[in-house]
Amino acid sequence: LWEGWGSFYETIPLGPGKTLQLGPRPEAPDPEVVGFACPLPPVDFAIRNERKFPPPSDSEMFTEMYALLHCGLRDPNYSRSSVLASIYDRVNCNRRDSPGWQRAFLQAEGLGLILELWRSPDVDVARWPPGEAGAGAGLEGGGATAEEGEEGPSVHYWVVALLGRMLGTCEVSRRRLIEEGAVEVVLEAARSPKDEVRECAVCSLKGLIQYEEGRAKVTYNTLIECLGYKGR
């Protein structure tokens, strides 16, 4: 039985006079309140049969995530924002596979890489040695810059969105990101002069404070301050 049915129906007809009781539909949390802690969706109905459509293995997820982080972001032929959006799509995919993609992201040293992109969005990642995120900071020449010729959300936006969704949906990721200083980046983003980055950071903080470890890191007064900040 597809787990997504419970989001739409309380009963499913099975035949004349027969129904399957699914129980009351859970009340969906308000995204304006919980931000990036909004629950992940179920696996798509079309691929619900795991025997016919097996979920990606840990090794497959790691290989693909490593390629996106250490090949896609280095290749000047690809938009850096588009690569980050692809990584976000995997983290945001569904409640079954998202923890695996997040685990692969952390194992592939993605956290250090995107934190460096936050600090230096124009850093020449094309010249970073494999597995040494941040080693290319300050290098000149080669590689496309983070914003040059790109449309849509910026690199800074996607960095904050990735951090926010991981903080809001997976306890293992949340504890790791808190330890590695990701919350400080989100707090800095909440004071960004760019509306898209600031609003994304606020959604991240809303998601973080839904959890005890998040409330220990971000106080209510800090959240109110960030909500009231207007970029200049």
N, C-alpha and C positions, 0 to 999 in steps of 0.2 A: 504494500500500500504506500503510495507516494506521500511523504510527510507534508507536502504543501497543501493537501486537501484540507487539513485542519484550519488553515488560514482563511478559507473561503466558505466552508460548509460545516454545519453541526451534525448533519446526517447525510448519508449517501444511499439512494434507493438501490436495492439489490434485485428486486422483482416484485410481483404482486403481493402487497401486504408485508414486505420484508424491507427493512432498512438497517444500515450499519450506523450505530451511534458513535460519533466522534467526540462528543462532549462540547461544552461551550467554546466558542472561538476566543482565543486569547486577545486581550485588548492590545492593540499595537501602540507602542510608546510614541510620544510626540517627538519628531526629529528636532523641533525647536528647543526641546527641553533636554534631550539626552545626547544630541549632537552625533558624534561618530560612534557612540555606543549603541546606535540603532541596530537591532539584530540583523545578522546576515541572512540572506534569502536561502531557501532550500535549494537543493540541486535541481536544475531545469527538468521539467516534466519529460522532455524528449529524450533525456539521457539517464532517466531514473533507474533503468535496469542495469545493475552493475555487472552482470554476467555478459551482457551484450556490449555495454560501454564501461569497461573497467576504469576506476579512478586512476589518476596518474600515481605512479610509485614515488617513493621518497627520492630515489636516484634520478628519475625523470624530472621531477620538480627542481632538484638541485642543479642538474645540467642546464635546464632552460633558464633558471634564474641567474646562474653564473654567466651564461652567454649574454643575457640582457644587461647585466651590470658591468661586466668586464670586456665585452665586445661591443655591444650596442652603444654604450655611452662613450666609447673610445672612437667609434667610426664617425668621421666628419660628414659622411653621406646621410646620416640619420639625424633627425631632429632630437635633441636631448630631451625636450619636453615630451615628445611622443614616446620615447623609450620609457621615461618615468611613468607616463600614463599607462603603458602596457604592464608595467610592474604593479601599478595600483589596481588594474583590472584583475590581476591574479590574486592579490591580497583580498580584494573585495568580492571574489567570485561567489562563494556559497559557504554555508556553515560546515559542510563536510570537508572541503578541500582547503579552505583558507588557512587553517592552522599549519598544514603542511607547506603551503607556499610561504608563510611567514617564517617557519623554521628554516626553509631553504634560503630565504633572504638573509637571515642572520648568519647561517653557516657559510654563505658566500661572501661574507664581510660587507654586506650591503649597507649596514648601519653606518660604519665609519665613512663609507664613500659618500652617502647622501648628506651626512653632517658636514663633510668637507665642501660639498656643493652648496650647502647653505652659507657657509662662511665665505666661499670664493666661487660664485656661480660662473665666473669666466675662466676658472682654472683649466689648464690644458690636460684634461683627463686622457687624451690620446697618448700622452707620454708617461702616464703612470706605470710603474712596474706592476705586473700582475700580483694581486693580493696585497698591495701596499697602498691602500686608500690614503690620499692626502700627500703622497710623496712628491707629486708634481706641482704642489703649490708654489707659485712664484715663477714658474718656467715661462719663457716667452716663445712665441711663434708656434705654428702648427696647430691643427685642430680647430673646430668651429667654437665660437664662444657660446655661452649658455643661452643668450637671448637673440643672437644675431639671426635675422631672417625668419624667426619663428612666430607662428600665430597661435592664438588660444592662450590658456593659462600658462604662467611663467614657470621656470624651474623652481623658484622659491615656493610657489603655490603647491606644486606636486610633492616637494619635499615635506611640507607641513601636512598635506593630505595623507601621505603614506604614514607618517608618524602618528597622526591622529587616529587613523583607522586601526592601526596595530595597537595603540594604547587602549582603544575602545572595544576591541573584540577578542583579545587573547591574553589570558593571565600570564603565560610564560613570556610572551613578547612584551607585555606591559612592564613586568618586573625588570626585564633586561634593558628596556629603553629608559626606564627611570634611573637605573644604575649608571647607564652610559651618558647621561646628561641630555637626553632628548627633550625632557620637559622644559629645560632652560631655553632651548631653541624655540619651542612653541610659545613660551612666555615672551621671548623677544619678538617673535612673529606677530603676537597680539598687539604690538605697538608699531607695526609696520605702517608707513604712509600709504601703502597700496591696499585698497579696499579688499581685493580678492584674497590677498594673503592674510590680512587681519581677520576677516570673517571666517576663513578656514581655520585659523588658530583658535578662535573662540569656539567653534564647533569641536575642535580637538579637546579643549579644556572642559567643555560641557560633558563630553564622553568620559574623560579621565576621572572627574569627580563623582561618577556613578559608583566608584569602587573605593574601598577603604584605603588602599595604598595610594590612590590618587588624591583622596581628601587629605591624607597626611602630607602630601607634597604641595598641593595647591589649596590655599585657604579660601573660604567664602569671600573674604574681603579682597583677595587678589583677583578672583573671578569678576567681582563687581567692578573693580578698577579697570580690568581689561574690557569689560562690556561697555564701559563709559568712555573708552579711549577713542578719539577721532584723529585720523591721520592728518598730518599737515603737509 
